[in-house]
């Protein structure tokens, strides 16, 4: 019977299971052990449903009628939704496995039951967002997702930093939702229906279309953390428990990608050129600012959060290129660029979750997120170190890992834009996009050499880092799964990308040729090139073998002795090793306009000539907050001051307001 | 049959790399009024390193130990992708610019990690500087490569070089010279030469690449140095492929191949002389002036692209 179920049925069963167990656990913690395993089972269901959705691009709809016409609940499944269900299922599964061991961190200190329940509900609502079949279902699921993620962010609400982060998050996400609601209502009005099935390529006046596009871009851009709407992301993501951070950074911000695809690619379809240009431009700015800010951070998880902004920027560059190519009537290349964005989105979900989980493992063992106080963990946590290295290589787009495939496809799409443009300014724009992509790529490599090197290599710079041990088996399994996936989807990328072709053709009319990555690829790819990672790996393997053979047998056998690192005659102590702050100093100086570093050296003990104790402080001030949000905030507070004059606390004046309002109303209804 | 030629050119480039390094050193010495080491000195050095016992830091992990192998292997894979004597290459079917740049990225990534691994401040400082410079150089490199590959409408190295060989008007366009200049600045940056980095210093706070190699000894040091020399010749060869490709045969055997070999050697020697003169005539610039040099290269290649399309 199970085999006669459709992808949508399986997904709905999974959602129902997660919701049910989540609520039961909240009611009584007796259900906690069951909930953990049922959650893992439900995630496996999502993975199955995702694969089925990807392979069979047939649409299914399930509808439950509501009290009003527009409040009916509807779900649907297509290849695009299947892609996102697979993404949520994979990361959800891993996060739940990781959670088995990680929640011990909170045992006795916080309610573990609430955390487990929150994660289950979070996964369920995210699935509900991508399989939603009408406006009402989508917005309800979206709002539930935002609220549950807010609750998870403020899990450790007794800390002041967490309260602040939660407040900013909930404000920003609701500003975004307001824009989304308006965008959806306008499109539904012109489509004459609330069902997504009837809302493709709607005929609307161009002005309205542009308005919907801009509102959707602002709304989903807030969720995606695009600059300058990103300020909540580096605050909210790091303070959540680490597997929740992994879900938020790896998966939740991809929901914005899904929503944007839904509105712009399905509802609005044909578009003017400047839309794509705007999306790509904002993406490029986000990518660059994101990574520069990431390099300015000492806090491991905050650094990862900034890197998420950068990656969403890269994904939106891909979407922008796709939109531009669509407007230039190059449907084939447009589909290719969309494919690139999707591949990168999935890759990012894998490696960013992996890196957050590893940061969580380090945090659990050393109780610090500050990279300046870590170091030398590769000897104490060898497996975590290995998996983190995989994640770092993936995110830095190093072949043969999956990050490289995404970057390569994006590069080819941008190249496609450069050669297919008839206008030299578009070529110029495409070249700048490529420059941004590559600069971002190189800085990402720096950021993750820094993060890996400062956490795992050299000497431990604090007592906590000295006492660390390898983490719980479930956490290692979770990281191992993600690390393996990063490698496998990189090496066998052609198979994997082949699976995604139905997803791409959900929103584009041009089908992607079969076997997108082998011989057929040469015709299709914008620049007549093919990529074969297995061949490169094979060559590398042969070369390594040869090299080993030559080193072992052709030259004299030599020995190896272990001695201290050379330090000009001294003894190496941890304080002499480089810190993360020192490592990124060139960035802080070269990009000081953007991250506004400040430092101070204060003498606290001793005289000026014989100092005995100094306090050194260095910090960075994000550009957007200093120049965009502070003035806006001041303006809002000023307005609030003005409004306060009306609210003067005297009953007489409130009665006067009532009286005036009554007269006005009477005049109006007359 | 092709495969043999392709392997010959691969081995040739790896074998000739120390010679070019020796040549540059010798020329610099002569220009500075010294006698200098023999041009075969890098080969003697390699032989010496391979026979020496190693001293490895007790603080370093397996990353330090595998890095030389990773670096050397990725360098060999890159050599298998670029046209040297003929435009048909061993990995031609997957050989294109993006992969070449990112494979060098892998080598750099591991070198940078090994610099941190020993706990030595020199290593980490070199690592930090190298990654910073690469962050600035990479966009310039890509834009310069675009200035070459956009008119050819492909990023496939074989196709680019084939078309460049067939073209007789390459010399006549102004973008050619702009892109050439930009690429030359990049070669200087990527090979770690003055004015960006000084390959001859040790234990000075100016060094970038050498700082990361400081803790290596014996076989591993030999591999790291050899990879750096091969990378230098690869950058020279790319410059030749794009800007002075004449003499590279599309399918060479026998005498044609020998001809290509002689022509390539002459071009490499000329580039080595040029490089020695550049190193002689400039002082190493301050670290925070490097962005200016690279933005100049960026501007040059941008102008090259614009003139390509506007003229």
Interface residues (C-beta under 8 A of the other chain):
Chain A: X376 X378 X379 X385 X389 X393 X396 X397 X398 X399 X404 X407 X408 X411 X412 X415 X418 X419 X424 X427 X428 X431 X434 X435 X436 X438 X439 X441 X442 X443 X445 X446 X449 X450 X452 X453 X454 X456 X457 X458 X459 X527 X528 X529 X530 X531 X532 X533 X535 X536 X539 X540 X543 X544 X547 X548 X551 X555 X556 X558 X559 X560 X561 X562 X563 X564 X565 X566 X567 X572 X576 X577 X578 X582 X583 X584 X585 X586 X587 X589 X590
Chain B: X50 X51 X52 X53 X54 X55 X56 X57 X58 X59 X60 X61 X63 X69 X72 X73 X74 X76 X77 X80 X90 X91 X93 X94 X96 X98 X99 X101 X102 X103 X105 X106 X108 X109 X112 X113 X116 X117 X118 X119 X120 X121 X124 X125 X127 X128 X129 X131 X132 X134 X135 X136 X137 X138 X139 X140 X141 X142 X143 X146 X149 X150 X153 X154 X155 X156 X159 X214 X215 X218 X219 X223 X287 X288 X291 X298 X302 X305 X306 X309 X310
